[in-house]
Amino acid sequence: MTGEPQLFPDHEPTVLPPPPSGPDATRRATPVWLQRLSLFVLVLFCVYLGVLVMVLPWWPRIWDQNLFILSHPTLAAILHNGAVRGMISGLGLLDIWIGISEAVHYRDYRG
């Protein structure tokens, strides 16, 4: 049985020391240009998606003549209701609000 490996080795496993903490630790912040670019992309995405979600329920060519909605009569009865259309448009307004709020409350992180 000398060719078989040992199930439990005799030596202790090596443990890595914890990373340094405190003022000596080097922590790099994200560059300011990248923070601003990501904010711009987020705001642009939120506003674009919000306008799309706000307008689509009231666009008859897209909403009323949609083959997916027309193939499900129960879903069509719900989605053609004006209150449901208003709630979906409200979600679009909320998305626009989130995008504008992110832009207004933005602060650079310079660490």
Number of C-alpha atoms within 10 A of each C-alpha: 4 5 5 6 8 8 6 6 8 7 6 6 7 6 6 6 6 6 6 9 9 6 7 7 9 9 9 8 10 12 12 13 10 10 15 15 11 12 16 15 12 17 21 15 14 22 21 16 17 22 16 14 20 23 16 16 21 16 11 10 10 11 19 15 11 12 10 11 17 14 10 10 11 10 12 16 11 13 17 15 10 12 11 13 20 14 13 18 21 15 16 23 21 16 22 23 16 17 23 17 12 16 15 9 7 12 11 11 10 9 8
